[in-house]
């Protein structure tokens, strides 16, 4: 059986819904508060993720590493992404990408922008700009990139929220939607994603893939990070993926830890090891029929 994993080089992954408008009135009571960051929730977070290390069974000695830095207000300000090659005598951390989060003022919990710099292109900075509503939900993000022809191109996404799901409407200038996806997400009561229907745009005929998910009841190492709101639906090419399969859709959305995801006729399972505070310290991902994990992720706080 062939297992198809989403490509990390896909530039855009979007959610959309017909008939939704960003001009809809805001609700007085937030039906899905997990989509916003409040000072109360942020202060209640007892642990902050400091380092994440992952590896696969095909190359267990090559570790993928993410380092998280925080300021005095406990806001995440930087994520360094790179690798450690354990096969050499003196393994060191090789930096490949740096993400920097910027805030408007010393008291704001919501980043106004996120900048990405890859080590191989140190002078090329990609910056995502964000806007939020009064409930702290991201309602817009925008970025200017180069398209395949090397010309400047813009992408703007407007977000609309309902009690049952999240919808995003992309506006693109200079980009083609070919081989990109338009996704519709439905949510469980606790805020986790119940189902994702992904429509991959193809000139030969769109391909539709449906995913369903289950979760446990323990603490996600990401949903307490105050950067969670700003990372919805971001480009997987940024290296922001923290869960499998469609990792860019989970940052700050899942309340608990994903136990399984299913698509087509197969299911991928996850097994966790937790500390005394119910935070995961180890996550294993199992492909169908495997007794040994395909990948392992370690969390340090």
Backbone torsions as a table, in degrees:
resi	resn	phi	psi	omega
1	UNK	NA	140.5	-179.9
2	UNK	-98.9	130.5	179.0
3	UNK	-104.9	127.3	-176.3
4	UNK	-105.1	115.9	177.7
5	UNK	-103.6	142.6	179.4
6	UNK	-59.6	137.7	-177.9
7	UNK	-72.4	137.6	177.3
8	UNK	-82.1	2.6	178.4
9	UNK	-105.3	1.2	176.1
10	UNK	-65.6	132.6	-173.7
11	UNK	-77.5	-41.5	-175.6
12	UNK	-135.9	141.7	172.6
13	UNK	-134.7	118.6	-171.4
14	UNK	-120.5	161.2	169.3
15	UNK	-117.4	142.8	179.3
16	UNK	-148.8	163.0	175.9
17	UNK	-155.5	133.0	177.8
18	UNK	-72.2	144.8	175.2
19	UNK	83.6	2.9	179.0
20	UNK	-99.1	144.3	-178.7
21	UNK	-133.1	138.9	179.1
22	UNK	-70.0	-7.4	-179.3
23	UNK	-90.5	3.8	179.6
24	UNK	-62.2	143.4	-178.2
25	UNK	-65.4	146.4	178.7
26	UNK	-75.4	145.8	179.9
27	UNK	-82.6	144.0	179.7
28	UNK	-68.1	-45.2	177.3
29	UNK	-101.2	123.9	-176.2
30	UNK	-76.0	113.2	-178.1
31	UNK	-75.4	-18.5	178.9
32	UNK	-132.6	73.3	-174.1
33	UNK	-65.7	-15.0	179.2
34	UNK	-67.3	-9.7	178.8
35	UNK	-90.0	4.3	177.6
36	UNK	-133.5	154.6	179.7
37	UNK	-104.1	122.6	176.3
38	UNK	-110.0	152.8	179.2
39	UNK	-60.5	-36.8	-179.1
40	UNK	-62.8	-49.4	-179.9
41	UNK	-64.0	-39.0	-177.1
42	UNK	-65.6	-41.8	-179.3
43	UNK	-69.4	-26.3	-179.3
44	UNK	-75.9	-12.6	-179.4
45	UNK	-67.9	118.6	-174.8
46	UNK	-88.2	-18.4	-177.8
47	UNK	-137.1	145.3	177.3
48	UNK	-122.9	133.0	-178.3
49	UNK	-65.2	124.8	-179.2
50	UNK	-104.0	-40.2	-178.5
51	UNK	-148.8	141.6	176.2
52	UNK	-125.8	129.7	-179.7
53	UNK	-125.9	129.6	179.5
54	UNK	-136.8	154.7	177.6
55	UNK	-156.3	161.8	-179.9
56	UNK	-114.5	161.3	-179.0
57	UNK	-70.0	-20.2	178.8
58	UNK	-74.7	-23.9	178.5
59	UNK	-151.8	71.3	-172.9
60	UNK	-68.5	-18.6	-178.2
61	UNK	-82.9	-16.2	177.6
62	UNK	-94.7	110.4	-176.6
63	UNK	-97.8	131.0	172.0
64	UNK	-92.3	127.4	-170.1
65	UNK	-126.2	140.2	170.8
66	UNK	-127.7	128.0	-179.8
67	UNK	-111.5	128.5	-177.3
68	UNK	-107.7	132.6	177.2
69	UNK	-118.0	148.8	-176.4
70	UNK	-132.5	154.2	175.8
71	UNK	-93.2	-174.0	-177.1
72	UNK	-65.3	-21.0	177.8
73	UNK	-89.2	9.4	180.0
74	UNK	65.2	24.5	175.4
75	UNK	-89.6	136.1	177.1
76	UNK	-69.1	124.5	-176.9
77	UNK	-113.8	-19.1	-176.1
78	UNK	-157.2	142.5	173.5
79	UNK	-128.7	118.3	176.5
80	UNK	-99.8	131.0	-175.9
81	UNK	-119.5	132.4	179.9
82	UNK	-171.6	-160.4	-176.7
83	UNK	-136.0	159.0	171.2
84	UNK	-130.0	121.5	179.6
85	UNK	-92.1	102.1	-177.0
86	UNK	-75.3	-5.2	-178.4
87	UNK	-80.8	-15.5	-179.2
88	UNK	-90.2	165.0	-174.7
89	UNK	-64.5	-46.1	-179.1
90	UNK	-120.1	81.6	-177.1
91	UNK	-65.8	139.3	178.5
92	UNK	-133.1	162.7	178.0
93	UNK	-81.2	121.0	178.4
94	UNK	-103.5	110.2	-176.7
95	UNK	-73.9	132.9	177.0
96	UNK	-118.8	-22.7	-176.6
97	UNK	-158.5	143.1	176.3
98	UNK	-125.8	128.5	176.0
99	UNK	-109.1	127.7	-179.5
100	UNK	-119.3	128.6	179.5
101	UNK	-103.7	132.5	-178.5
102	UNK	-113.4	143.4	-176.8
103	UNK	-125.9	148.9	175.8
104	UNK	-92.4	97.8	179.8
105	UNK	93.7	165.1	-175.9
106	UNK	-81.6	-14.6	-176.2
107	UNK	-104.6	-11.2	-177.3
108	UNK	-71.7	133.0	176.0
109	UNK	-92.3	-12.4	-175.1
110	UNK	-102.1	121.8	179.7
111	UNK	-69.0	137.6	177.9
112	UNK	-81.9	-21.6	179.0
113	UNK	-161.2	161.5	175.5
114	UNK	-132.4	126.8	-179.0
115	UNK	-111.1	138.8	-178.5
116	UNK	-121.0	130.1	177.1
117	UNK	-131.7	125.3	176.1
118	UNK	-94.4	140.9	-175.2
119	UNK	-59.5	-34.0	-177.8
120	UNK	-73.6	-19.0	177.0
121	UNK	-129.2	71.4	-171.3
122	UNK	-64.2	-21.0	-179.4
123	UNK	-96.2	-3.4	-179.6
124	UNK	-97.1	109.9	-178.0
125	UNK	-111.5	124.9	175.5
126	UNK	-105.7	123.2	-175.3
127	UNK	-121.8	128.4	174.3
128	UNK	-100.1	130.9	179.5
129	UNK	-108.4	141.0	-174.0
130	UNK	-124.6	150.6	170.1
131	UNK	-130.9	144.8	-176.9
132	UNK	-127.0	155.9	175.9
133	UNK	-93.3	-174.7	-176.0
134	UNK	-66.4	-18.3	177.9
135	UNK	-88.7	-1.4	179.0
136	UNK	84.9	11.8	177.8
137	UNK	-89.3	143.0	175.7
138	UNK	-71.5	126.1	179.6
139	UNK	-111.1	-11.5	-179.9
140	UNK	-159.6	139.5	164.6
141	UNK	-137.9	151.6	-176.3
142	UNK	-143.4	151.3	178.7
143	UNK	-155.3	147.5	172.8
144	UNK	-111.7	126.7	-179.7
145	UNK	-131.4	-179.7	171.6
146	UNK	-102.1	138.0	177.9
147	UNK	-83.9	-174.7	-176.5
148	UNK	-62.7	-23.3	178.3
149	UNK	-85.0	-3.5	-179.5
150	UNK	86.1	7.7	-179.1
151	UNK	-94.8	150.5	177.6
152	UNK	-61.5	138.7	180.0
153	UNK	-144.5	147.3	-174.9
154	UNK	-113.7	147.0	174.5
155	UNK	-134.9	125.1	177.2
156	UNK	-127.4	134.3	177.6
157	UNK	-122.2	126.7	173.2
158	UNK	-100.4	132.1	-175.7
159	UNK	-107.2	138.5	176.0
160	UNK	-129.6	136.1	-176.5
161	UNK	-117.9	141.9	170.9
162	UNK	-129.3	175.7	179.9
163	UNK	-69.7	-16.2	-175.9
164	UNK	-107.9	-15.0	-176.0
165	UNK	-171.7	-178.3	179.3
166	UNK	-126.9	135.3	-178.5
167	UNK	-130.2	141.2	178.0
168	UNK	-132.0	137.0	-179.4
169	UNK	-112.6	109.8	-179.5
170	UNK	-81.7	142.7	170.7
171	UNK	-121.9	118.9	-172.5
172	UNK	-121.6	139.8	176.6
173	UNK	-131.6	114.7	-179.3
174	UNK	94.8	0.7	179.0
175	UNK	-118.1	150.6	171.4
176	UNK	-101.8	148.0	177.7
177	UNK	-85.2	0.1	-179.9
178	UNK	-56.0	128.8	178.4
179	UNK	68.1	7.4	171.9
180	UNK	-98.6	167.1	-173.3
181	UNK	-119.4	148.2	172.3
182	UNK	-116.0	121.5	-169.9
183	UNK	-118.7	147.2	174.1
184	UNK	-120.8	125.0	-177.4
185	UNK	-112.7	133.2	171.0
186	UNK	-111.1	147.8	-171.6
187	UNK	-115.5	150.7	169.8
188	UNK	-81.2	169.0	-177.3
189	UNK	-58.0	-38.2	-177.9
190	UNK	-79.1	-4.8	177.1
191	UNK	107.8	-12.3	177.5
192	UNK	-70.2	157.1	177.2
193	UNK	-77.6	123.0	178.4
194	UNK	-87.0	-42.1	-175.7
195	UNK	-150.7	142.9	175.1
196	UNK	-130.2	123.7	176.0
197	UNK	-107.8	115.0	-175.0
198	UNK	-107.2	121.4	176.5
199	UNK	-102.7	108.9	179.6
200	UNK	-88.5	119.2	-173.7
201	UNK	-77.3	122.1	177.5
202	UNK	-133.3	138.9	178.0
203	UNK	-66.0	-23.4	179.4
204	UNK	-88.0	-1.0	-177.8
205	UNK	130.1	126.1	-176.7
206	UNK	-63.6	144.9	176.3
207	UNK	-107.1	132.2	-179.1
208	UNK	-113.2	126.8	178.5
209	UNK	-124.0	133.0	-178.4
210	UNK	-115.3	134.1	179.4
211	UNK	-121.5	141.9	172.4
212	UNK	-125.0	155.0	-171.0
213	UNK	-138.6	151.3	170.1
214	UNK	-129.4	161.3	-173.7
215	UNK	-141.1	162.1	171.4
216	UNK	-97.8	-167.8	-175.0
217	UNK	-113.1	20.9	-177.5
218	UNK	-101.4	-179.5	-171.1
219	UNK	-82.8	131.4	172.6
220	UNK	-80.4	137.7	179.9
221	UNK	-73.7	-5.0	-175.9
222	UNK	-110.5	-28.4	-169.8
223	UNK	-72.8	-9.1	175.0
224	UNK	-94.9	-11.0	179.0
225	UNK	-66.2	133.9	-178.8
226	UNK	-71.6	-7.6	177.4
227	UNK	-85.4	-1.3	-171.0
228	UNK	-56.9	-46.2	-175.4
229	UNK	-57.8	-38.2	-170.4
230	UNK	-75.0	-8.6	-171.7
231	UNK	-106.2	8.5	178.8
232	UNK	-60.1	132.9	169.8
233	UNK	58.9	23.7	-179.6
234	UNK	-74.0	168.6	-178.9
235	UNK	-65.6	129.8	176.0
236	UNK	-64.5	-24.1	179.6
237	UNK	-65.0	-17.2	178.1
238	UNK	-73.3	-13.9	-178.1
239	UNK	79.8	25.6	-177.5
240	UNK	-94.0	5.7	-175.1
241	UNK	-73.6	131.2	-179.8
242	UNK	-120.7	-9.0	178.5
243	UNK	-137.3	162.9	179.3
244	UNK	-111.4	142.2	8.3
245	UNK	-94.6	-49.0	-173.2
246	UNK	-89.1	72.3	-165.8
247	UNK	-58.0	-28.4	-176.1
248	UNK	-70.2	-10.6	-177.8
249	UNK	-94.0	-2.5	-170.7
250	UNK	-108.2	-16.8	-176.3
251	UNK	-61.8	114.6	177.3
252	UNK	79.9	-2.4	-179.7
253	UNK	-97.1	-44.8	-176.5
254	UNK	-74.9	130.6	175.7
255	UNK	-80.9	-37.0	-179.2
256	UNK	-115.9	-170.8	-179.1
257	UNK	-97.4	137.3	-177.0
258	UNK	-66.6	128.8	179.4
259	UNK	-98.1	-35.6	177.2
260	UNK	-150.7	155.0	163.8
261	UNK	-136.7	142.4	-175.6
262	UNK	-128.7	141.2	173.5
263	UNK	-149.6	140.2	-178.9
264	UNK	61.3	-121.2	-176.0
265	UNK	-116.9	23.2	176.9
266	UNK	-140.6	156.1	-177.7
267	UNK	-127.6	136.2	175.3
268	UNK	-102.9	133.1	-176.6
269	UNK	-111.7	152.6	178.1
270	UNK	-125.1	142.3	177.1
271	UNK	-126.4	134.2	-175.4
272	UNK	-119.0	151.8	168.2
273	UNK	-119.2	128.8	-172.9
274	UNK	-115.1	157.4	173.8
275	UNK	-91.1	-174.5	-175.0
276	UNK	-67.4	-17.6	179.3
277	UNK	-97.0	10.0	177.8
278	UNK	72.6	15.5	174.2
279	UNK	-90.0	138.0	-179.8
280	UNK	-71.0	137.8	173.7
281	UNK	-111.7	-14.1	179.2
282	UNK	-152.2	135.8	176.4
283	UNK	-129.3	132.1	177.5
284	UNK	-118.3	137.5	177.9
285	UNK	-112.3	128.3	-177.7
286	UNK	-114.8	127.5	172.2
287	UNK	-79.4	159.1	-178.7
288	UNK	-54.8	130.0	176.8
289	UNK	84.9	-9.1	-178.2
290	UNK	-85.3	141.8	173.8
291	UNK	-99.6	-18.1	176.5
292	UNK	-108.5	142.8	-176.6
293	UNK	-66.6	141.0	174.9
294	UNK	-72.3	-37.7	178.3
295	UNK	-142.0	154.3	179.4
296	UNK	-130.9	136.6	176.0
297	UNK	-125.5	131.8	178.2
298	UNK	-111.3	138.2	-178.3
299	UNK	-117.1	135.4	177.1
300	UNK	-124.8	138.4	-175.3
301	UNK	-119.6	NA	NA
